[in-house]
Amino acid sequence: MRAFATYCLLFPALIALAFFGDTSRIQAQSAGSAAVPPPPHAKEIHLKHVLVIGQTKGFEHDSVSAAMAAIYNLGKESGLWDTTFRTDTELLTKKPMKNNAKNLDYFDVLVFSSTTGELDMDDSQKQDMMSFIKEDGKGFVGIHAALDTNYNWPEYGEMIGGWFDQHPWSTFNAPIVNEDPSFPAVRHFPSAFVKYDEIYQPKAWSRDKVNVLLSLDSAKLNYDNNPRIHRADHDFPVAWSKMYGKGRVFYSTLGHTEEAWQDPDIRKMYFEAIRWALGMTEGSTASHPRPTPPPQAH
């Protein structure tokens, strides 16, 4: 009976412990939880917006779609930009657009993916596109045949650096020299290398107005019986950077073939070129003299 009486006296305390536990331990845990700071918020990354134009009014390269897909995937994989594709020029304007379409004010970089011929642009569109680069300080990246575009628009040639004037050796194993290995888009290339591609010869182009990044090794080229060679100085640039007003401009002749867009070196070059054009990295646009070729062994 005494044991039963003792149990009856302890029963309320046992019930309280069952329901509420050790209050001192709970209070200590609560105090400890309060001392632990909340997890930090992930850094918010604001995606940039890249507009890729692939309109062709002349020769149509098989690599246009491959280049567009590569730029889309590079932006998606890196998480740095989203990509809008167009094979028309409707978005090359600052006029208000309807039906959720975006104008140039929305974009940060404009890419011409082997565009050819005289693009469908009126005077106001041309003015808006140049203002996008020159005054707004947005970027421009020209891929391969972007140099074979807008011959009747003098300011376009001034902006990009020149125009196409034949490809003297068509598609061949091009001997290339890296003239500015500090520039982000060509930093991964060795000092000299070979790429199977079609190298354009530019006209209305001057080394004094651009920073040549890559060029053909003139000592390793065949000049025999080639009427398509028009540059007497034998200076054949492969990639360059320049400023146009406040905007950053990059161009390379590489990317003629579909296979080029499976080449990690080419993909990385254009990835870094877009990053540079977006202002995410720094690289020179100052011109420099043509490198003196090393003496040839006899």
Order of alpha helices (4+ residues) and beta strands (2+ residues): alpha-alpha-beta-alpha-beta-beta-alpha-beta-alpha-beta-beta-beta-beta-beta-beta-beta-alpha
